[in-house]
Amino acid sequence: MRPAAASAVLGLALAVGAPTAWVLTQPEAAAGIPLEQPLPATPSVTTRDAAPSAIPSAPAPVRISVPSQGVDARVDAVGIAADGQMELPEDVSRVGWYRLGPAPGAEGSAVLAGHVDDREQRPGALFPLDDAAVGDEITVPDAAGTATRWRVVSRQLITEQVLPLERIFARDGAPRLTVITCGGPFLPEFRSYRDNVVVVAEPVR
């Protein structure tokens, strides 16, 4: 059970600049196979500019639905904030799609992320993500009126400072959906949560 939020809008520490070394933690909250294993990993990873150009891709996602967890939220296209982190909608009832990476269904990792909660707005759209289970289905409709369907293969709680950014924001490899929110204990001294909940899903064939 999460501690009550005690700050203004809570940020999601997802810096998307130069990759850093990482160590994957797997507390009891983890489910499924490790983050680097859900789909075949690419043979090499290259460093990318902190402000990459947009990738021509499929229509933008406009909604995310995880029926088993009661998630049903609007999706906004977002980029990179001034501090180098992934932007997130200020309205915690909405989820951000990293528009500088793949769209859901395209090659690589399509990233959706949102606040877990807020002192005034209370639980965010992705608050239930911590309870996502392997096998849960996710539906992501797009602006063209079509939808991609996904099945969860991994849920992990990862310390923010050691997020595997190269894997999360990969632009190549098999299509996958990565959904992220804050998790773990709330740290009042940092006005933030210690960890991120990272859910990875494969396309439903």
Backbone hydrogen bonds, N-H to C=O, Kabsch-Sander energy under -0.5 kcal/mol:
donor,donor_aa,acceptor,acceptor_aa,energy
10,L,117,D,-0.8
13,A,11,G,-0.6
14,L,12,L,-1.7
16,V,84,G,-2.1
25,T,23,V,-0.5
30,A,27,P,-2.0
31,A,155,R,-3.3
33,I,153,V,-1.3
37,Q,34,P,-2.2
55,I,99,R,-0.6
62,V,141,P,-2.6
63,R,141,P,-1.2
64,I,73,A,-2.3
65,S,139,T,-2.3
66,V,71,V,-2.6
69,Q,66,V,-1.9
70,G,66,V,-0.6
70,G,67,P,-1.0
71,V,66,V,-1.8
72,D,70,G,-0.5
73,A,64,I,-2.5
75,V,62,V,-2.1
76,D,95,V,-3.0
78,V,97,W,-2.9
81,A,85,Q,-3.3
84,G,81,A,-2.1
86,M,14,L,-1.9
87,E,79,G,-2.4
92,V,90,E,-0.7
94,R,91,D,-2.0
95,V,74,R,-2.5
96,G,113,A,-3.4
97,W,76,D,-3.0
98,Y,111,V,-2.4
99,R,78,V,-2.5
99,R,97,W,-1.2
101,G,98,Y,-1.6
106,A,103,A,-2.4
108,G,173,G,-1.3
109,S,170,A,-2.9
110,A,108,G,-0.7
110,A,176,R,-2.6
111,V,109,S,-0.6
112,L,110,A,-0.5
112,L,178,T,-2.8
113,A,96,G,-2.6
114,G,180,I,-1.8
118,D,122,R,-0.7
119,R,7,S,-1.0
122,R,118,D,-2.3
124,G,116,V,-3.4
125,A,92,V,-3.1
126,L,115,H,-0.8
127,F,124,G,-1.7
129,L,126,L,-2.0
130,D,127,F,-0.8
131,D,128,P,-2.3
132,A,129,L,-1.9
135,G,152,V,-2.4
136,D,133,A,-2.3
138,I,150,W,-2.4
139,T,65,S,-2.6
140,V,148,T,-2.7
142,D,146,T,-3.2
143,A,60,A,-2.3
145,G,142,D,-1.8
148,T,140,V,-1.9
150,W,138,I,-2.9
151,R,202,E,-2.9
152,V,136,D,-3.0
153,V,200,V,-2.8
154,S,200,V,-1.6
155,R,31,A,-3.1
156,Q,198,V,-2.4
158,I,156,Q,-0.6
158,I,196,N,-2.7
160,E,194,R,-1.9
162,V,159,T,-2.0
163,L,160,E,-1.4
165,L,163,L,-2.1
167,R,164,P,-0.6
168,I,164,P,-2.5
169,F,165,L,-2.7
170,A,167,R,-1.1
176,R,108,G,-1.9
177,L,201,A,-2.4
178,T,110,A,-3.0
179,V,177,L,-0.5
179,V,199,V,-2.9
180,I,112,L,-2.3
181,T,197,V,-1.7
183,G,195,D,-2.1
187,L,192,S,-3.3
190,F,187,L,-1.5
191,R,187,L,-1.1
192,S,187,L,-1.4
194,R,185,P,-2.4
195,D,183,G,-2.0
196,N,158,I,-2.5
197,V,181,T,-2.9
198,V,156,Q,-3.1
198,V,196,N,-0.6
199,V,179,V,-2.9
199,V,197,V,-0.5
200,V,154,S,-2.4
201,A,177,L,-2.6
202,E,151,R,-2.5
204,V,149,R,-2.8
205,R,203,P,-0.7
